[in-house]
C-alpha cells in the first residue's frame, strides 16, 4: 500500500468527521462499496409477489424473449468449422453440468451460436450455487466455450467482530452459545484461514496502526484520550480472544459442543445452526482455505489495467474488533473510500475451457457456503441484543 493513502487519512480531521449511524439491526451486510452485481441464489422468502389480474398482461409476461444478436460479437471465421467446433464444445458443457441445450437447428449462423450461448448460460447459472460467465473463444483456428465460475461477493465487507463474542463469553446466560461461536471462529482461524486484525501481516492491522497515528497527532487532548482508549480496548480484547481462538481445543470441541447443546431460545438455536454449518464445512473440506481459488491477475500490456489495482480478498475478509463505534466506523469509512478507487475485486474463480482437454471437477460450493457462514456469524454477533433471553 502506498504512502499516499496514509496522507489522505491524515487529512481527515477527527473534528470534521461526521458521526456514523452504525448498522441497522436487521441487515447482515456491513458496509457496501459502490453497487455493482448482485449475488445470485438468494432466497426470496418474505418478499411480496407482484401479480396482475389481466390475462393479456399475463400472456405478455409468459413470453420468452430471445436475445438480440450483436453483429460485432459474431464469429467471422470459417462458418463450417466454427459451427462444428462450437457443437463439440457445447456437448462437453452439457455433459459436465448435466443439462440439455435448446434445439437451434432451425436458426442460421451466427444467430444459432448466440442463441445457444444465451440459453446455456441461463441454465448453467441455475444449476450452480455461484455465478457463471460464458465466453466464446478462438485459439489458432479452434473455437470453444469457456466458462468462468465465480462467487460474486456483492461488494460486502466480510468482517467478523470479536468484542461482541468476548462480551457473550462473559454473560452467564449465553456462555454456552458463545462457546459454540468460539469454536466456529477457531475453525475460521485455523482451517478457512481468515485473517485476524491483530496479526502484523494483516491488512486491518495496518489500518488500525495508521488510524492510531492519526489520532495521536490530534491537538484536542481530551478527545484524543477518549479515542485512544478505544484502540487500547480493541488491542487488549483482540489479543486475549486470539489466544482463545488460536487454542485448537476449541476447534476440537466443536462437534462435542453441538451434541451437548440444548437451545433455550431463538438465539441459542441460531448459534447452534451456525455451528452445525461450520462443522459441515469442516467435515467436507477439512483442509480448504477461503483463498484456494483466489483469482490471479492476468498479464496485460494495457496501461489502464495496471492503473486500476484490484482489492485483494484479504482486504475484505477478516476478523475485526467490532463493527459499531467510532473506531470501526472510521476504519470502515476509510476502507470504502479507498476501495471505491479500485477497478476490480479479487474473488474465488474457476475457469473451465471446453476445448477438448480434461475439464476440472472443481467447484465453488465451499466458498459460497463459507461466505454465507461469515454473514450468519457476523449477524448473530452484531445483533445478539435483539434476541430475547
Secondary structure, 3 states (H helix, E strand, C coil): CCHHHHHHHHCCCHHHCCCCCCCCCCCCCCCCCCCCCCCCCCCCCCCCCCCCCCHHHHHHHCCCCCCCCCHHHCCCCCHHHHHHHHHHHHHHHHHHHCCCCCCCCCCCCCHHHHHHHHHHHHHHHHHCCCEEEEEEEEECCEEEEEEEEECCCCCCCEEEECHHHHHHHHCCCCHHHHHHHHHHHHHHHHCCCCCCCCCCCCHHHHHHHHHHHHHHCCCCHHHHHHHHHHHHHHHHHHHHHHHHHHCHHHHHCHHHHHHHCCCCCHHHHHHHHHHHHHHHHHHHCCCCCCCCCECCCCCCCCHHHHHCCEECHHHHEEEECCCCCHHHHHHHHHHHHHHCCCCEECCEEEEEEECCCCCCCCCCHHHHHHHHHHHHHHHHHHHHHHCCC
